[in-house]
Amino acid sequence: MNLPFGMGLFGLLVSAIFAFNAWRELRCNVEGHARNAAMIHVAMVSMFVPFCIYVVIAYAP
């Protein structure tokens, strides 16, 4: 496994963790800093996942 492929997979794993935690926080439906941070994390995941998928496909062994 080469480095870019491994980092693409690692990015997908980190994105999955952030998405799960954001989804869990948004289900609480409580206004405040944590909800705002969860909304930002959802936006970051939606931009980062396609890039990670592209890297995984481009550098697939």
Secondary structure, DSSP 8 states (H G I E B T S, - for coil): --HHHHHHHHHHHHHHHHHHHHHHHHHH---SHHHHHHHHHHHHHHHHHHHHHHHHHHT--
